[in-house]
Amino acid sequence: MQNLSCFQNHGVIGVNTVVYAGCCLYYIVSLAANGQPITLPLIKEFDEGGWGCQVSDVSGQKVMLWVNTSAQAPVGKYQLSVRTQCPGGSYAHPTDSSLKVYLLFNPWCRMDAVFMDNEAWLQEYVLNENGRIYYGTEYQIGERSWSYGQFDKGVLDAVMYILDRGGLSPTSRGDPISVTRVISAMVNSMDDNGVIAGSWADDYPDGVNPVAWVGSVDILLRFHQTGSSVKYGQCWVFAGVTTTVLRCLGIPGRTITNFASAHDTDGNLTFDVYFDENMKPLEDKNSDSVWNYHCWNDCWMTRPDLPPGYSGWQAIDATPQETSSGTYCCGPCPLLAIKNGLVNIKYDTPFLFSEVNSDKVFYQRMANGQFKKVHVEERAVGHCISTKAVGSYAREDITYLYKYPEGSAEERNSVRTAAQYGNKPMAVAEPLQTEDIVMTVESQDGVLTGSDINVRVLLNNRSSSRRSLSLTMSVAVMYYNGVCKESFKNDTRNVSINPGETKSVGMLVSYNEYRTHLLDQAAMMLTVSGIVQETGQKLAKQHTFRIRTPDLDIKVHGEAVVGQQITATIVFQNPLEIVLHNAVFHVEGPGLQRPKTVPVGDIGPRKTVSIQENFTPQRPGPRQFIASLESNELSQVHGSTEVVVRSS
């Protein structure tokens, strides 16, 4: 019996059974035949990956049967029925309506479209119930633990409900291409009232702040129980839930974070920034954006619908950004197509390519109202593409799977190839004026909420002559998706730079200046622009940085044993000189703790709060206990600890 033990089923009649396609399972069937011989529709040898039935054992009036499932069978819930034939006629065994056979994709079966020939990868991308999701900026990468919980009670039924709501035909349910495309549509609520309602607002009075979620289980159970979209989610929540759905169905999947992720809204495969005559941003025209980070998913499958070479990792994205064939979904798209700029390969390669490898093009409005390209950043997007490493909690950089090294001939060729299909094919080919002033921007790393921040602009004069310029700097608080609020600090400096000199221009952003503007992600954008008087060279740079929030301190007391209660202590210290109102802890852990919220009220300035949580481990092995804290004034606070549970 090759049943999936993670689901804690027994594989016999009267109990729900979970199997991977292409595997064998048995049922013990009681037959009252009065000693007469029984004729069964049997086969002598199983056809690998095909349907079949064999007698395994006969004991008195009980017959044990092996049933082999087809590797191409539709994924879903099956009802078992048994018919016996004898000289006196045939008899249909009464069907138990409570009995369901759940058939999944089987990445261990060579005949299955999701077959993965790497046991370590299978342990990580199918069976691991915990993960890490990365956030922040490429310079200040943070990580949050996420409870996927694909084997928790109720999750499988919730996932089957998602497929039912997605309207997949039975024939399409055996095709991972169709299934993952529907998953990317159903995890968001835009077209079909799917699992999660997205919101990028300042507050969430009628739902959960997206940063408060610590796992997928609570979200999926709520959706299944109510049939209504769960409020609210943002990209990492969509991606975390998608990973749970993929792994639950047997499709190898992982959560991806792309830092400096472009959102191309007009399909020209570049990220465009527009300025007025004085090089001040024109916000009404700047519809494209660069997210500090964006999360999506990779899933593993063959692609028989494409030319050879495009099987393996495919990107899908459940965050509703743009429509695909009229629906808010994205993918599956081969990573190899993204890497080579082959945006004609389906699905949604142009959009995914622009996220990781589009050029950032700056335009200035001229006196006649037309726009002229004044600067191009070829390395502006697609950095530090990250996922949790196999077998550890380290961050693995997989940028090389999505793009060639920045500035290499192969990388530039992929951009040119993609640009041929954009609606402005020459956008990356127009020559620019000579640029002898090189500008870079730096910010402090690891600044904790409540502290002042120092940023500086470095200007290097590579010419043999003195250069003078007027430099404008503005700071705005931003949502992590690149949308900025109105700038709260502005400064203009006149700067002179000698030949060969590098000059530093600093700016201090105090806590009192930013504290009333800060959003959940604690991110800011510094926009720097200027014009060199002697040459007319236009300077433009946008630099994002974030302020670090404190971590939760979690300790588990005593030895963890299946079935025996254990206690965890969670400690948080308020780093601010203000009261945090309506603070709530969220705790969760697959095999340890069902999702739970613990309100703790208000937390005074610089005060410490501690709670104790009792839980009873249900499954042995390494587990993650995860917690987060949200309040009106501070969120994005989380922590986790590993708990190794031994069998009783």
C-alpha positions as CSV (number, residue, x, y, z in Angstrom):
1,M,0.0,0.0,0.0
2,Q,1.7,3.2,-1.2
3,N,-0.7,5.6,0.7
4,L,0.4,9.0,1.7
5,S,1.1,8.6,5.4
6,C,1.2,12.4,6.0
7,F,-2.6,12.5,5.7
8,Q,-2.9,9.9,8.5
9,N,-5.3,7.6,6.6
10,H,-5.5,3.8,6.7
11,G,-6.3,2.9,3.1
12,V,-9.3,0.6,3.8
13,I,-13.0,0.8,3.1
14,G,-14.8,3.1,5.5
15,V,-12.0,5.6,5.8
16,N,-11.1,8.5,3.4
17,T,-8.0,7.6,1.4
18,V,-5.4,9.7,-0.3
19,V,-3.2,8.3,-3.0
20,Y,-0.8,9.7,-5.6
21,A,-1.6,8.9,-9.3
22,G,0.2,5.9,-10.6
23,C,0.4,4.2,-7.2
24,C,-1.3,1.0,-6.0
25,L,-3.8,0.8,-3.2
26,Y,-5.8,-2.0,-1.6
27,Y,-9.3,-2.5,-0.2
28,I,-10.6,-5.4,2.0
29,V,-13.9,-6.3,0.5
30,S,-16.3,-8.7,2.3
31,L,-18.1,-11.1,-0.1
32,A,-21.0,-13.4,0.9
33,A,-20.7,-16.0,-2.0
34,N,-21.8,-19.2,-0.2
35,G,-18.6,-20.9,-1.2
36,Q,-19.2,-20.3,-4.9
37,P,-16.3,-19.3,-7.1
38,I,-16.0,-15.5,-7.6
39,T,-15.3,-14.0,-11.0
40,L,-13.4,-10.6,-11.0
41,P,-12.4,-8.4,-13.9
42,L,-8.7,-8.7,-13.3
43,I,-5.4,-8.3,-15.1
44,K,-2.3,-10.4,-14.7
45,E,0.3,-7.6,-14.8
46,F,-0.1,-3.9,-14.1
47,D,0.6,-1.5,-16.9
48,E,2.8,1.1,-15.4
49,G,0.8,4.3,-15.0
50,G,-2.4,2.7,-16.2
51,W,-5.6,1.5,-14.4
52,G,-5.7,-2.1,-13.2
53,C,-6.8,-4.5,-10.5
54,Q,-5.2,-7.7,-9.0
55,V,-6.1,-10.1,-6.2
56,S,-3.5,-9.8,-3.5
57,D,-4.8,-12.3,-1.0
58,V,-7.9,-14.4,-0.3
59,S,-8.8,-15.3,3.3
60,G,-12.2,-17.0,3.9
61,Q,-14.8,-14.7,2.6
62,K,-12.4,-11.7,2.3
63,V,-10.5,-10.8,-0.8
64,M,-7.7,-8.2,-0.8
65,L,-7.4,-6.3,-4.1
66,W,-4.7,-4.1,-5.4
67,V,-6.0,-1.3,-7.6
68,N,-3.5,0.6,-9.7
69,T,-4.4,4.2,-10.7
70,S,-3.6,5.8,-14.0
71,A,-0.8,8.4,-14.0
72,Q,-3.0,10.6,-16.3
73,A,-6.1,10.3,-14.1
74,P,-8.0,13.5,-13.2
75,V,-7.0,14.8,-9.8
76,G,-9.9,14.9,-7.3
77,K,-12.3,12.9,-5.1
78,Y,-13.4,9.5,-6.3
79,Q,-16.2,7.2,-5.0
80,L,-15.4,3.5,-4.7
81,S,-18.0,0.9,-5.8
82,V,-17.6,-2.9,-6.0
83,R,-19.6,-5.3,-8.2
84,T,-19.2,-9.1,-7.8
85,Q,-20.4,-11.7,-10.3
86,C,-21.4,-15.3,-9.6
87,P,-23.5,-18.0,-11.3
88,G,-26.5,-16.7,-9.5
89,G,-26.1,-13.2,-10.9
90,S,-24.2,-10.0,-9.9
91,Y,-24.2,-8.0,-6.8
92,A,-23.3,-4.3,-6.4
93,H,-21.7,-3.6,-3.0
94,P,-23.6,-0.7,-1.3
95,T,-21.6,2.5,-1.8
96,D,-20.6,4.3,1.4
97,S,-21.2,8.0,0.6
98,S,-18.7,8.9,3.4
99,L,-15.9,7.1,1.6
100,K,-13.8,9.2,-0.7
101,V,-10.6,8.3,-2.5
102,Y,-8.5,11.4,-3.1
103,L,-6.3,11.1,-6.2
104,L,-3.3,13.4,-6.4
105,F,-0.5,14.1,-8.9
106,N,2.5,11.9,-8.2
107,P,5.9,13.4,-8.5
108,W,7.5,10.0,-7.7
109,C,5.9,8.3,-10.7
110,R,7.9,8.5,-14.0
111,M,4.7,8.5,-16.0
112,D,3.3,11.5,-14.2
113,A,3.6,15.0,-15.8
114,V,5.0,16.4,-12.5
115,F,7.7,13.6,-12.0
116,M,10.7,14.9,-10.2
117,D,13.8,12.7,-10.1
118,N,15.4,14.2,-7.0
119,E,14.5,12.9,-3.6
120,A,15.9,15.8,-1.7
121,W,13.8,18.2,-3.8
122,L,10.7,16.0,-3.3
123,Q,11.2,16.2,0.5
124,E,11.5,20.0,0.2
125,Y,9.0,21.0,-2.6
126,V,6.2,18.5,-1.8
127,L,6.5,17.2,1.8
128,N,8.0,20.1,3.7
129,E,5.2,21.9,5.7
130,N,7.2,24.9,6.6
131,G,9.0,27.6,4.7
132,R,10.7,31.0,4.6
133,I,9.4,33.9,2.6
134,Y,11.7,36.8,1.9
135,Y,10.8,40.5,1.9
136,G,12.4,44.0,2.2
137,T,14.8,45.3,-0.3
138,E,17.8,43.8,-2.1
139,Y,20.1,45.7,0.3
140,Q,18.1,44.8,3.4
141,I,16.6,41.3,2.9
142,G,14.3,40.1,5.7
143,E,12.7,36.8,6.1
144,R,9.4,35.5,7.6
145,S,8.5,31.9,8.5
146,W,5.4,30.6,6.8
147,S,3.3,27.6,7.8
148,Y,2.2,25.8,4.6
149,G,0.4,23.1,6.5
150,Q,-0.6,21.1,3.4
151,F,-1.2,18.0,5.5
152,D,-3.3,19.7,8.3
153,K,-6.8,18.5,8.8
154,G,-9.3,20.1,6.4
155,V,-6.7,21.5,4.0
156,L,-7.1,18.8,1.4
157,D,-10.9,19.3,1.3
158,A,-10.4,23.0,1.0
159,V,-8.0,22.5,-1.9
160,M,-10.5,20.2,-3.7
161,Y,-13.2,22.9,-3.1
162,I,-10.9,25.4,-4.9
163,L,-10.7,23.1,-7.9
164,D,-14.4,22.7,-7.9
165,R,-15.0,26.4,-7.7
166,G,-12.5,26.9,-10.5
167,G,-14.7,25.1,-12.9
168,L,-12.1,22.7,-14.2
169,S,-13.6,19.9,-16.4
170,P,-12.7,16.3,-15.3
171,T,-10.5,15.8,-18.3
172,S,-8.5,19.0,-17.5
173,R,-7.8,17.9,-13.9
174,G,-5.1,15.5,-15.0
175,D,-3.2,18.3,-16.7
176,P,-0.9,20.3,-14.4
177,I,-0.8,23.1,-16.9
178,S,-4.5,23.6,-16.7
179,V,-4.6,23.0,-12.9
180,T,-1.9,25.5,-12.0
181,R,-3.4,28.1,-14.3
182,V,-6.7,27.8,-12.5
183,I,-4.9,27.8,-9.1
184,S,-3.2,31.2,-10.0
185,A,-6.7,32.5,-10.8
186,M,-8.6,31.0,-7.8
187,V,-6.2,32.0,-5.0
188,N,-7.1,35.7,-5.7
189,S,-10.7,37.0,-5.6
190,M,-10.7,39.3,-8.6
191,D,-12.8,37.3,-11.1
192,D,-14.3,34.4,-9.2
193,N,-14.5,35.3,-5.6
194,G,-11.5,33.1,-4.9
195,V,-9.6,32.5,-1.7
196,I,-8.0,35.8,-0.8
197,A,-9.1,39.4,-1.3
198,G,-6.2,41.6,-1.9
199,S,-5.8,45.0,-0.3
200,W,-2.9,47.6,-0.3
201,A,-4.7,50.1,1.9
202,D,-3.4,51.9,5.0
203,D,-5.7,50.0,7.4
204,Y,-7.9,46.9,7.4
205,P,-10.9,47.4,9.7
206,D,-13.0,44.7,8.2
207,G,-10.3,42.0,7.9
208,V,-6.8,40.8,8.9
209,N,-3.8,42.9,8.1
210,P,-1.8,40.9,5.5
211,V,1.4,41.1,7.6
212,A,-0.4,39.4,10.5
213,W,-0.8,36.0,8.7
214,V,1.7,33.4,9.6
215,G,0.5,30.5,7.4
216,S,-2.0,29.2,4.9
217,V,-4.1,26.9,7.0
218,D,-6.3,29.5,8.7
219,I,-7.0,31.2,5.3
220,L,-7.9,28.0,3.5
221,L,-10.2,26.7,6.2
222,R,-12.0,30.0,6.4
223,F,-12.5,30.0,2.7
224,H,-13.9,26.5,2.7
225,Q,-16.1,27.1,5.6
226,T,-17.7,30.3,4.4
227,G,-17.3,30.2,0.6
228,S,-16.3,33.8,0.8
229,S,-13.0,35.5,0.0
230,V,-10.7,35.9,3.1
231,K,-9.7,39.5,3.8
232,Y,-6.9,40.5,3.3
233,G,-3.7,39.4,1.4
234,Q,-0.8,40.8,-0.4
235,C,1.8,39.1,-2.7
236,W,3.5,36.9,-0.1
237,V,0.2,35.8,1.2
238,F,-1.0,34.8,-2.3
239,A,2.3,33.0,-2.9
240,G,2.3,31.2,0.5
241,V,-1.2,29.9,0.0
242,T,-0.4,28.9,-3.6
243,T,2.6,26.8,-2.4
244,T,0.3,25.0,0.0
245,V,-2.2,24.3,-2.7
246,L,0.5,23.0,-5.1
247,R,2.1,20.7,-2.5
248,C,-1.2,19.5,-1.3
249,L,-2.0,18.3,-4.8
250,G,1.3,16.7,-5.3
251,I,2.8,19.3,-7.6
252,P,6.3,20.3,-6.5
253,G,6.2,24.0,-5.7
254,R,8.1,26.8,-4.0
255,T,7.7,30.4,-3.0
256,I,9.8,33.0,-4.9
257,T,10.8,36.5,-4.0
258,N,12.1,38.9,-6.7
259,F,13.7,42.1,-5.3
260,A,13.2,45.3,-7.3
261,S,10.4,43.8,-9.3
262,A,9.0,45.8,-12.2
263,H,5.3,46.1,-12.9
264,D,4.9,46.9,-16.6
265,T,1.4,48.3,-17.2
266,D,1.6,49.2,-20.9
267,G,3.2,46.1,-22.4
268,N,6.3,47.8,-23.8
269,L,8.6,45.6,-21.7
270,T,10.4,48.6,-20.1
271,F,9.8,50.4,-16.8
272,D,9.2,54.0,-17.6
273,V,9.6,57.1,-15.4
274,Y,8.5,60.5,-16.5
275,F,9.8,63.9,-15.4
276,D,8.8,67.5,-16.2
277,E,11.1,70.1,-17.7
278,N,12.8,70.6,-14.3
279,M,13.3,66.9,-13.7
280,K,10.6,66.6,-11.2
281,P,8.5,63.4,-11.3
282,L,5.2,63.5,-13.1
283,E,3.2,61.2,-10.9
284,D,0.1,61.2,-13.1
285,K,2.1,59.6,-15.9
286,N,4.1,57.2,-13.8
287,S,1.8,54.1,-14.0
288,D,4.6,51.6,-14.1
289,S,6.2,50.8,-10.8
290,V,9.0,48.9,-9.2
291,W,8.0,46.9,-6.2
292,N,10.6,46.6,-3.4
293,Y,9.9,42.9,-3.7
294,H,7.3,40.7,-5.3
295,C,6.4,37.1,-4.5
296,W,5.2,34.4,-6.8
297,N,5.7,30.7,-7.3
298,D,7.6,28.1,-9.2
299,C,6.0,24.7,-10.0
300,W,7.5,21.7,-11.6
301,M,6.0,19.9,-14.7
302,T,6.5,18.8,-18.2
303,R,5.3,21.1,-21.0
304,P,4.1,18.9,-23.9
305,D,2.3,21.9,-25.4
306,L,5.7,23.6,-26.1
307,P,8.8,22.7,-28.1
308,P,11.3,20.5,-26.3
309,G,13.4,22.1,-23.6
310,Y,10.8,24.0,-21.7
311,S,9.8,21.4,-19.1
312,G,10.9,21.8,-15.5
313,W,10.4,24.9,-13.4
314,Q,7.4,27.1,-14.4
315,A,6.5,30.5,-12.9
316,I,2.9,31.2,-11.8
317,D,1.6,34.3,-10.0
318,A,-1.6,34.5,-8.1
319,T,-1.3,38.1,-7.1
320,P,-3.9,40.0,-9.3
321,Q,-1.8,42.5,-11.3
322,E,-2.8,42.2,-15.0
323,T,-5.3,40.0,-16.8
324,S,-4.4,37.0,-19.0
325,S,-7.0,36.0,-21.6
326,G,-9.5,38.2,-19.6
327,T,-8.8,36.6,-16.2
328,Y,-6.5,37.7,-13.3
329,C,-4.1,34.8,-13.5
330,C,-0.5,34.3,-14.6
331,G,1.5,31.4,-16.0
332,P,2.6,28.7,-16.0
333,C,5.6,30.1,-17.9
334,P,9.0,28.3,-18.4
335,L,11.8,29.9,-16.6
336,L,14.0,29.2,-19.6
337,A,11.7,31.4,-21.8
338,I,12.0,34.2,-19.3
339,K,15.7,33.9,-19.2
340,N,16.1,34.1,-22.9
341,G,13.5,36.8,-23.5
342,L,11.3,34.5,-25.6
343,V,8.1,36.4,-24.8
344,N,6.2,34.5,-27.5
345,I,6.3,31.3,-25.4
346,K,3.1,30.8,-23.3
347,Y,1.9,31.7,-20.8
348,D,2.3,35.4,-19.8
349,T,6.1,35.5,-20.5
350,P,6.1,39.2,-21.5
351,F,4.8,40.3,-18.1
352,L,7.1,37.9,-16.1
353,F,10.1,38.9,-18.2
354,S,9.5,42.6,-17.5
355,E,9.4,41.9,-13.8
356,V,12.9,40.5,-13.7
357,N,14.8,42.0,-16.7
358,S,13.2,45.2,-18.1
359,D,15.3,48.4,-18.4
360,K,14.3,51.4,-16.4
361,V,13.9,54.3,-18.8
362,F,13.7,58.0,-17.7
363,Y,11.9,60.5,-19.9
364,Q,11.9,64.3,-19.7
365,R,9.2,66.5,-21.0
366,M,10.4,69.0,-23.5
367,A,9.1,72.6,-24.1
368,N,7.0,71.3,-27.0
369,G,5.3,68.8,-24.7
370,Q,7.0,65.8,-26.2
371,F,9.1,63.4,-24.1
372,K,12.8,62.6,-24.6
373,K,14.6,59.7,-23.2
374,V,17.4,61.1,-21.0
375,H,18.6,58.1,-19.0
376,V,18.5,54.3,-19.0
377,E,19.3,52.0,-16.0
378,E,20.0,48.6,-17.4
379,R,20.4,46.9,-14.0
380,A,17.4,48.4,-12.2
381,V,15.2,45.3,-11.7
382,G,15.3,41.6,-11.0
383,H,17.8,41.3,-8.2
384,C,18.5,38.6,-5.5
385,I,15.7,36.3,-6.7
386,S,15.3,34.1,-3.7
387,T,13.7,30.9,-2.3
388,K,14.2,28.7,0.7
389,A,17.1,26.3,0.2
390,V,16.6,22.6,0.0
391,G,17.0,20.9,3.4
392,S,17.8,24.1,5.4
393,Y,16.4,27.5,6.3
394,A,19.1,29.3,4.4
395,R,18.2,31.7,1.5
396,E,19.0,30.3,-2.0
397,D,19.7,32.9,-4.7
398,I,18.2,31.5,-8.0
399,T,18.6,34.7,-10.1
400,Y,20.6,32.7,-12.6
401,L,17.5,30.6,-13.4
402,Y,15.6,33.7,-14.4
403,K,18.3,35.8,-16.2
404,Y,21.9,35.8,-17.4
405,P,24.5,37.8,-15.4
406,E,23.7,41.6,-15.5
407,G,25.5,43.3,-18.3
408,S,26.6,40.1,-20.0
409,A,26.2,39.7,-23.8
410,E,23.6,37.0,-23.2
411,E,21.6,39.2,-20.8
412,R,21.6,42.1,-23.3
413,N,20.6,39.8,-26.1
414,S,17.6,38.5,-24.1
415,V,16.5,42.1,-23.5
416,R,16.8,42.9,-27.2
417,T,14.9,39.7,-28.1
418,A,12.1,40.6,-25.8
419,A,12.0,44.2,-26.9
420,Q,11.2,43.1,-30.5
421,Y,7.8,42.0,-29.2
422,G,7.0,45.1,-27.1
423,N,4.8,48.0,-28.4
424,K,7.9,50.3,-28.4
425,P,10.5,48.1,-30.0
426,M,13.2,50.8,-30.1
427,A,12.9,51.8,-26.4
428,V,16.2,50.1,-25.5
429,A,18.1,51.0,-28.6
430,E,18.1,54.8,-28.8
431,P,21.6,56.4,-28.2
432,L,21.9,58.8,-25.3
433,Q,24.3,61.7,-24.6
434,T,27.6,61.1,-23.0
435,E,27.3,60.8,-19.2
436,D,30.5,61.9,-17.3
437,I,28.8,62.3,-13.9
438,V,28.0,59.0,-12.3
439,M,25.5,59.0,-9.4
440,T,25.0,56.3,-6.8
441,V,22.8,56.3,-3.6
442,E,23.5,54.7,-0.3
443,S,21.4,54.2,2.9
444,Q,22.1,52.7,6.3
445,D,21.5,49.0,6.8
446,G,19.5,47.6,9.7
447,V,18.1,50.8,11.1
448,L,15.4,49.9,13.7
449,T,12.0,51.5,13.8
450,G,12.3,54.6,16.0
451,S,15.8,55.6,14.9
452,D,17.0,58.3,12.6
453,I,18.2,57.4,9.1
454,N,21.2,58.7,7.1
455,V,21.1,58.6,3.3
456,R,23.8,59.9,0.9
457,V,24.2,60.6,-2.8
458,L,27.7,60.0,-4.3
459,L,28.6,62.0,-7.4
460,N,31.7,61.0,-9.3
461,N,33.0,63.4,-12.0
462,R,34.8,61.3,-14.7
463,S,35.5,64.3,-16.9
464,S,38.6,66.5,-17.0
465,S,36.6,69.6,-16.3
466,R,34.8,71.0,-13.3
467,R,31.0,70.2,-13.2
468,S,28.2,72.1,-11.4
469,L,24.7,70.9,-10.9
470,S,21.5,71.5,-9.0
471,L,20.5,68.4,-7.1
472,T,16.9,67.8,-5.9
473,M,16.3,65.1,-3.2
474,S,12.8,64.0,-2.0
475,V,11.8,61.3,0.4
476,A,8.4,59.6,0.4
477,V,7.0,56.7,2.3
478,M,6.0,53.9,0.0
479,Y,4.0,50.8,-0.2
480,Y,6.1,47.7,-1.0
481,N,4.5,47.6,-4.4
482,G,6.2,50.8,-5.5
483,V,3.3,53.2,-5.0
484,C,4.5,56.2,-3.0
485,K,2.6,58.6,-0.8
486,E,3.3,62.3,-1.1
487,S,6.9,63.1,-0.3
488,F,7.4,64.4,3.3
489,K,10.9,65.8,3.0
490,N,12.5,67.7,0.1
491,D,15.9,69.3,-0.3
492,T,17.7,71.1,-3.1
493,R,21.5,71.4,-3.2
494,N,23.9,73.2,-5.5
495,V,27.0,71.0,-6.0
496,S,30.4,71.6,-7.6
497,I,32.6,68.7,-8.4
498,N,36.3,68.9,-9.4
499,P,37.7,66.6,-12.2
500,G,38.1,63.1,-10.9
501,E,36.4,63.9,-7.6
502,T,33.7,62.0,-5.8
503,K,31.5,64.2,-3.7
504,S,29.1,63.0,-1.0
505,V,25.8,64.8,-0.4
506,G,24.0,63.6,2.8
507,M,20.5,63.8,4.1
508,L,19.2,63.0,7.6
509,V,15.7,61.7,7.9
510,S,14.7,61.9,11.6
511,Y,12.2,59.6,13.3
512,N,10.0,62.6,14.1
513,E,9.8,63.4,10.4
514,Y,8.8,59.9,9.2
515,R,6.9,58.4,12.2
516,T,3.4,59.7,11.3
517,H,3.8,58.6,7.6
518,L,5.1,55.1,8.1
519,L,3.2,52.2,6.5
520,D,3.2,48.4,7.3
521,Q,6.3,47.6,5.2
522,A,8.3,50.4,6.8
523,A,9.7,51.3,3.4
524,M,10.8,54.7,1.8
525,M,11.9,55.9,-1.5
526,L,14.5,58.6,-2.1
527,T,14.2,60.2,-5.5
528,V,17.2,62.2,-6.7
529,S,17.3,64.2,-9.9
530,G,19.5,67.0,-11.3
531,I,20.9,68.7,-14.4
532,V,24.6,69.3,-15.1
533,Q,25.0,72.9,-16.1
534,E,27.9,72.5,-18.4
535,T,26.7,69.6,-20.4
536,G,22.9,69.4,-19.9
537,Q,23.3,65.8,-18.6
538,K,20.2,64.7,-16.8
539,L,20.6,62.7,-13.6
540,A,17.9,60.6,-12.1
541,K,17.9,57.8,-9.5
542,Q,15.3,56.2,-7.3
543,H,16.5,54.3,-4.2
544,T,14.4,52.3,-1.9
545,F,15.2,51.4,1.7
546,R,13.4,50.0,4.7
547,I,13.4,50.3,8.4
548,R,13.7,47.1,10.4
549,T,11.0,46.1,12.8
550,P,11.8,44.1,16.0
551,D,11.6,40.3,16.1
552,L,9.5,38.2,18.5
553,D,11.5,36.1,21.0
554,I,10.1,32.6,21.2
555,K,11.2,29.8,23.5
556,V,9.7,26.3,23.9
557,H,10.1,24.8,27.3
558,G,10.8,21.1,27.8
559,E,10.9,18.1,25.4
560,A,8.3,17.9,22.7
561,V,6.6,14.5,22.5
562,V,3.6,13.5,20.4
563,G,0.4,13.7,22.5
564,Q,2.0,15.5,25.4
565,Q,1.3,19.2,26.2
566,I,4.2,21.6,26.0
567,T,4.5,25.4,26.6
568,A,6.0,28.2,24.5
569,T,6.8,31.7,25.7
570,I,6.5,34.6,23.3
571,V,8.1,37.9,24.3
572,F,7.9,41.3,22.5
573,Q,9.4,44.7,23.5
574,N,7.9,47.9,22.1
575,P,10.8,49.8,20.6
576,L,8.8,53.1,20.3
577,E,8.1,56.0,22.7
578,I,4.4,55.7,22.0
579,V,1.6,53.3,23.0
580,L,0.8,50.4,20.7
581,H,-3.0,50.0,20.6
582,N,-5.0,46.8,20.1
583,A,-2.0,44.5,19.9
584,V,-2.8,40.9,18.8
585,F,-0.6,37.8,18.6
586,H,-1.2,35.2,15.8
587,V,0.3,31.8,16.4
588,E,0.4,28.6,14.2
589,G,2.5,25.5,13.5
590,P,1.8,22.5,11.3
591,G,1.6,19.4,13.5
592,L,1.9,21.6,16.6
593,Q,-0.7,24.3,16.9
594,R,-3.9,25.1,15.0
595,P,-4.1,28.8,14.0
596,K,-5.0,31.0,16.9
597,T,-5.2,34.7,17.8
598,V,-4.3,36.1,21.3
599,P,-5.3,39.7,22.0
600,V,-3.1,41.5,24.5
601,G,-4.6,45.0,24.4
602,D,-2.3,48.1,24.6
603,I,1.5,48.0,25.0
604,G,3.1,51.0,26.7
605,P,6.1,52.9,25.4
606,R,9.3,50.7,25.6
607,K,7.3,48.1,27.6
608,T,7.6,44.4,27.3
609,V,4.7,41.9,26.9
610,S,4.9,38.1,27.3
611,I,2.4,35.4,26.7
612,Q,2.5,31.6,27.2
613,E,0.9,29.2,24.8
614,N,0.2,25.5,25.6
615,F,0.0,23.1,22.7
616,T,0.0,19.4,22.1
617,P,2.2,18.1,19.2
618,Q,0.3,15.8,16.8
619,R,3.1,14.6,14.5
620,P,6.7,13.7,15.0
621,G,9.7,15.3,13.3
622,P,11.1,18.8,13.0
623,R,8.3,21.4,13.3
624,Q,8.1,25.2,13.2
625,F,6.2,27.2,15.8
626,I,5.4,30.6,14.2
627,A,4.0,33.8,15.7
628,S,3.4,37.4,14.6
629,L,2.2,40.6,16.3
630,E,0.1,43.4,14.9
631,S,-1.1,46.7,16.4
632,N,-2.5,50.0,15.1
633,E,0.9,51.6,15.2
634,L,3.3,48.8,14.4
635,S,3.1,45.6,12.5
636,Q,5.5,43.4,10.4
637,V,6.6,41.8,13.7
638,H,7.2,38.1,13.7
639,G,9.3,35.2,14.8
640,S,9.7,31.5,14.8
641,T,11.5,28.6,16.5
642,E,12.1,25.0,15.5
643,V,10.6,22.3,17.6
644,V,11.8,18.7,17.2
645,V,9.0,16.4,18.2
646,R,9.7,12.8,19.1
647,S,7.2,9.9,18.9
648,S,5.5,8.9,22.2
